[in-house]
């Protein structure tokens, strides 16, 4: 994340306090306050370009008033009066977008063969530094730790986004990871859902070797609790999962096994077989159109995760943010990246572009497309940095910059049931905002130029958040 400091502006402005404001928002710990650049009851962002997250054109020379953590006024700078006592930040030439709302994030990272290390402390800071103010974790390897850090953030004890905390994976035998429980049947799936919902989990993730009976039982039980289920599937096809009532399917069409001709019920033919079949499918053909129509009709969302798959495509640049990794992990990924570059027969050379086209077709057909990053695979997908990169890749796939920003903000908030509070810049909503140097409505790459991130009206310094974990990600 390239950073151009606002501190020279902020240092000259008086910080205000208010007992009423403190009553409405959590009291920040000293540790959290060390990352804060703006914390005043009333803040005026003046002469700023506004991209509101709805897909509407950018509006130049606007003034946005934040009062007690919410957006109190928004309009042309010439017509919005700055309240007396407001902390004024002149953002001439800069842009504000809604805080990113991304829905396939993780608080773990691959640290060795078949091992995923808990990096919740460092990743929550990096997500916030990258502009992510709300997120759903797309699977949990940390058990209670993931729920615990959500609660700590909500209480103001730690910095980070608002988190929809997913329970540990709903998975059957076959994955071979000691960190993942293997379901024994539908009753076990129901027990898992109720246990983790009682413990504080707010979302569920089905995985590759779950059966239809287990998935159906989990969905029914989760829906009884008002909670949603997503899936990275293999043994169950997308059509089968949609018929069972699943809410969201992860990884676009990359992991769909609907195109495998000899697919056996409740058996995973392997992700390689699924991708080979997908690679042979016609992105404009009747089979895909029919599948998309079924998903749209059943209101099943689709989550794009282009950043993790880009790391498997030969010839792609090194992903951003590697310097925050512990040196051994960085070297480990760079070696894998070099090996990927030398692979002249990789299926991802052609499949990556085809997948992006399929996701575009899903959205154009009226489907709710979401986006996330999935910091797993072979590494290199870094919280915050990868969220910005995901928007760039959506544009590469054919979306306009404004559409990509909507997918990464309002679409995510809509799916999470938070559109009344987040996802777009509207008077009355939480002041979850990202200040950017440049104009991402015309150059989506400008989303990397994050200057300050507001969460409920409190402005965080991304440079300080990044510096606190630089060279240490993988250790905590």
C-alpha angles and dihedrals in degrees: 000000000000110000132200111187125243091185094099088060096041096047091066094052125087118246112227129202134200132186089214091055092049090052092055098047131042118270106252119232119237089254092056093042090059088071096047122106100170128032112151131135090237124031126176118202103196135194092007131149109239125210101184100196097242094099092256118137118275116267118220129216098017132158119217120193120205116197123180092340098311136094104261102173139003131180148101111331091236092058105037114083116217108232119241112266095020120145102240122211115185107214099178109165093013134104135224121206130176117274109272116261107200126177112196105056131136138208092207134068134198106265099166143350106316092348127114116193124212107249097163095130096053098035095052089056092047094048090054092045089053093054100264108141098163128029145163118220108230097213136348129238093162103065112200092002092076093051090044096055090048089056092046091052092047089051093052094247095117135023120248147098127296103272133213094205115215121211122238113291123287097225139151130217117299108063095088099209116135090209092065126076115228115225118231097200145309094306090055090050090054091047091051093051095049095042094052095040088055089049092056106268112146101190140031135218125203117205143208104285102039116125125233091249092052093045093048092049091049093049093050092048094046092048090052086061093046091249131131133234126213128182146210093197140185110145089049118052123227092250091051093048092048091052089052090055104255113171102212141009120215129223097025108255094326094104099034114125093191090106096055105109098208097036111156121214115267092000126113109223089198129272089259092059091048093051092046090054091046090051090057093049122102109243088208095040132115095251094060093040090053092049092048091049090052093050093047092047091052093045094240112161122219123217118211115210103180097155096067093047093047088066088065095052115098115235097025119134121257108274119253124261102035091134090074091064124098102263096249092052090048092052090046092056095043089055091051091047090054091050090050091052090056094051105104095177101052114141088215091070089077103016096062095064091041091053092051089052091051092052090050089052090051092053093044088053090059100266122147104247117195130183138218138152111231104212094210130084110084094332132258095109103115124192114253096008092060092049089060090045090052090063090050090053093050088057089048086056094057107274119126116244090253091051091049091052090050091051089052095046123018096026091054093046090049092054093047092050092244100110090112089063109022146017100065139047104252131143109264097028125110113279094247100153142153121213111210132187105231136013116294090181087075101021110033090190088072088078085084091066096082113168104171136356122212119203113182088342096307112120117220126201108234094197092059093047092051095045091054091065103026112137091002106081107124093040097072 
